[in-house]
């Protein structure tokens, strides 16, 4: 998977690092190998986590409302990210870590 094929608002899981198993939404792209991730709780939209795409598992689910807002350059709140993430995690049948 390359950064160019990822969509903003896409659900991803960390497969390596201290945050292994955590789920995030893609909120930005940084170069050819890195993405910016947020979950609205430990990783806020104002300070997203920069993560190498090789350390991620990509899920097909996308928070379309978040994608539209980020693409349009509109502000996205941490509450919106948390809500969208919880909805996608539930749709995919995952449990959300506490």
GUMARGU-894304 format. One record per atom (N, C-alpha, C): residue in one letter; x, y, z. Coordinates in steps of 0.001 Angstrom, whole numbers, plus 524288, in hexadecimal, padded with zeros to 5 digits. Layout:
BEGIN
AXYZ/...
***
This chain:
BEGIN
X803567FB6B80000/X800008000080000/X80385804D480000/X801FD808A67FCFF/X804DF80D8E7FCE2/X80185811DC7FF2F/X804038160C800C1/X8013981A7180317/X7FD2D81C977FF4E/X7FE6581CAF7FA52/X7FACF81EF37F679/X7F5B581BDC7F60C/X7F5BA816DD7F77C/X7F0FC813AE7F724/X7EDA68140D7FC0C/X7EFC6816518002D/X7ECD2816FC80504/X7E8FA81B7D80482/X7E4BB81B0A8075A/X7E0DA81F3D80760/X7E0DA821D680CB5/X7E000826DC80CD2/X7DF5B82989811CC/X7DA828274F81468/X7DABB826988197C/X7D65B8244E81C54/X7D64C81E6B81C57/X7DA2F81BE8819F6/X7DA5D81632819BC/X7DBEA813F581F08/X7D97E80F9D82070/X7DA9F80CDA8254A/X7DF9C809A8824A8/X7E33180A498285F/X7E80A807448286A/X7E90F8054482DED/X7EC278011C82E47/X7EDDD7FEFF83352/X7F3C57FEDC83351/X7F60B7FFF2837D2/X7FBAF7FFBE8385E/X7FD697FA1683906/X801587F88083607/X803547F32B8367C/X808AC7F30183921/X80B017F78B83A11/X8102A7F7B083C8A/X810B17FCA483FCF/X813F47FC47843C7/X814F4800C58471F/X8120F8005C84C4A/X812B38045784F7D/X81028804598549E/X80A3F8046B8543F/X808438064B84FE6/X8029A806B384F2C/X800578021084C2F/X803217FDBC84C06/X801717F91684929/X7FBDA7F79A84AA5/X7F88C7F6D9846BA/X7F31E7F55E84796/X7EF567F9F4847E0/X7F1577FEAB84864/X7EDF180349848A5/X7EBB78047E84343/X7E70D806B38433F/X7E4818082A83E57/X7E44980E1783DD9/X7E51680FE68390C/X7E5468157E837EE/X7E27A8169C832D1/X7E19581BA0831D7/X7DFD481D7782CC0/X7E4518207182A42/X7E4F581FD58252D/X7E8E7822C182247/X7E6E28285A821B2/X7E9F482C20823A9/X7E8538319E82356/X7EC0A834DC82005/X7F01D8326681DF9/X7F3BC8353981AA4/X7F7D98319281870/X7FAC58339C814B4/X7FEF7830A28123C/X803EE833E081296/X80855831318136A/X80D52833E481400/X8116F830FD810D5/X81262832D080C34/X8164083048808DA/X8142682B4C8066A/X817CD827E8804D1/X816638231A80219/X8156281E81805B8/X8174681ED380A9C/X816E681A4680E06/X8141581B3C81332/X8129681FFF8144E/X810568212C81963/X80AD48236D818F2/X807B18223D81CDE/X802748247481D49/X801E0826DD822B3/X7FE1E82A5282338/X7FCDB82CBE82834/X7F7D782A4782A2C/X7F7E08289082F14/X7F384825A583149/X7F15E828568361C/X7EC3D827D3836F0/X7E9BC829EF83B9E/X7E57B8263683D61/X7E4928262584278/X7E02E8232C84493/X7DC9A826A3847DB/X7DE0982B9984875/X7DACB82F5084B44/X7DB3C82EF385125/X7DE3282B3685313/X7DEC082A7C858B9/X7E47682B3185A44/X7E7AC8274F8593A/X7ED37827B285A83/X7F03D82A828563E/X7EE5782A4785184/X7F0AE82D1784D20/X7EC9E830C384AEA/X7ED32835BB84C54/X7E979839BC84AC0/X7EA7783B5E8451B/X7E68383DAF842C9/X7E6E983F8A83D65/X7EB03843EC83CFA/X7EBCB846D68413F/X7EFA084B188413B/X7F53A849128418D/X7F5F88445084382/X7FB328420284403/X7FAF983C4F84258/X7FA3883B4C83D4A/X7F9B7835E583B74/X7FEDA832E283BCE/X7FE5A82DC483BE1/X802E582A4483C15/X804E8829618368B/X809F582A05835C9/X80C64828EC830BC/X80E298233C830E1/X80C628201F82D15/X80D7B81A8182D2D/X80EE7818A2827B2/X812C08153782779/X81464812D082292/X8101380F17820BE/X80EC680F3081BC1/X80A8980BE2819CA/X80BCC8061581A2A/X810DD804B981A7F/X812477FF3681B13/X810B97FD128206E/X80FA9800808241A/X80E407FEE682966/X8085F7FF0B82A51/X8055F7FF2C82618/X7FFB37FF9A8268F/X7FCE47FB2E823B7/X7F8447F9F3825A7/X7F4A17F66A822FF/X7F0417F9E182106/X7EF0E7F99081C01/X7EB0F7FCDF819AC/X7E5E97F9F981956/X7E1CA7FC7381B0A/X7DC907FA3981AC6/X7D98C7FD2881687/X7D5D97FA98813F2/X7D3107FD1C80FA2/X7CF4A801678115B/X7CDFE801B381651/X7CA25805798183B/X7CC5980B028182D/X7C90B80EB18168D/X7CA908143581655/X7C63E8177A818CF/X7C7BA81B2881C20/X7C40781EE981E5E/X7C3538233C81A53/X7BF3F822D58173F/X7BE8E82660812CD/X7BDBA82C058146B/X7BB2E82CEC818D6/X7BA5B8324781AB3/X7BFA4834CD81BEF/X7C311831D881E77/X7C84B833CC81FBC/X7CB61834B681ABA/X7CB0B8311181713/X7CDCB8319581215/X7CC168368880F3B/X7C6FD8376C80EF7/X7C4F683C1280C40/X7C6D78411980ECC/X7C6A68414B813FF/X7C85184602816BE/X7CE27847058160E/X7D15D842F881692/X7D6F9843A9815FC/X7D8678453081062/X7D5D5842D680C9C/X7D6DC8441180722/X7D55B849B5805DD/X7D11184B8780842/X7CF39850E080758/X7D23C854E380A94/X7D5AF8531480E0B/X7D8B0856A681145/X7D5B2858B3815F9/X7D15B856228173F/X7CE39857C781BB6/X7D07D8558B820BB/X7CF208580482517/X7D1048564482A2D/X7CE2A8515C82BE7/X7D12484DA582DFE/X7CEFD848CD83021/X7D034848C6835F5/X7CC538479283929/X7CD218478383ED0/X7CE9C8420E840AE/X7D0E4841E284554/X7D24583CDA847AB/X7CD638399D848BF/X7C92783C3084A25/X7C43C8397384B19/X7C245836C484623/X7C2B88396A841B0/X7C1208371783CB6/X7C4888325783B6D/X7C99F832C283C76/X7CD3382E6883B73/X7CBD3829C883EF4/X7CAFA82AC484406/X7C9968268A847AB/X7C489823DE84606/X7C0AE826F784497/X7BB97824E284306/X7BC0A8219683E13/X7BEBB823A383A23/X7BF63820D383531/X7C29181BDB83602/X7C6A081C1F83932/X7C9DF8179583A41/X7C6B98135283D06/X7C3B6814CB840EA/X7C07C810F9843BF/X7BC8980E6D8401C/X7BA3E8117583C9D/X7B66980F6D838E3/X7B8F080B8083520/X7BD8380CE083303/X7C03A8095B82F60/X7C20A8046383214/X7C403804EB836D3/X7C5D88005B839C2/X7C14F7FCA283AC0/X7BCCF7FECE83C22/X7B82F7FB9083D10/X7B65B7F8EC8380A/X7B6527FBD7833B7/X7B4C07F9A582EA7/X7B8467F51682D13/X7BD4C7F59E82E29/X7C11A7F1A682CA7/X7C13A7ED0283078/X7BE947ED9D834E0/X7BE577E958838A4/X7C2FB7E90F83C47/X7C5DE7ED4E83CC3/X7CA547ED888404E/X7C87C7EF888458D/X7CBA57EE9484989/X7CAA37F11284E8D/X7CE457F5B084F13/X7CC4F7F9E585156/X7CF697FE9A85201/X7D2447FE4585729/X7D77F7FEB585724/X7DA5C7FE6285C0A/X7D8EF802EF85F9F/X7D93080203864AA/X7D7CD8061E8686B/X7DC668094C86A0C/
***
